[in-house]
Amino acid sequence: MRALTERVEAGARDDLIEGVEVVLRPALAADADDVLAADAIVLGTPANFGYMSGALKHFFDSTFLRIGGALADDGSAGGSSGDAPGGSVAADSGGGRQQMPFGLYVHGRYDTTGAVRSVQAITAALPWRQGFDVLEVLGDLTGEHREAAYELGGTLAALVSA
């Protein structure tokens, strides 16, 4: 996870991308204010027992409603309207508002399906839109994985660059 995170960060800090401040927060240290101040977010998690990490789950549990999460009457993810308070939606160049782009990378030894599905179930109920394909890594990291992580970070940064 550390190597993937470093490559995502390096991509987001690419010299060709201007006007982007990159802030790293471990999931247990991140809070709703961090999300509300962001123009984009990249989530990373190991696949633990077929699910996202406990730290990422805690992040969602402690921030969900404040960052614009919406639940249906039955408790399932209710599609978000994109009208969350604060900065959880990004301003577009036309002065309108759009859903905040996010990215996701998941590393698992044997399977990432459950972890990806669980994160996507939560993000579907947030005023976010997927800004890049999910990066799923099984087993040992390869050069291809590292390059894809760099591209993930760079793409999200480019989407919000000045």
Beta strands, then each sheet from edge to edge (+ up, - down):
strand 1: 41-46
strand 2: 89-91
strand 3: 97-108
strand 4: 128-130
strand 5: 135-138
sheet 1: 1+ 3+ 2-
sheet 2: 1+ 3+ 4+
sheet 3: 1+ 3+ 5+
end
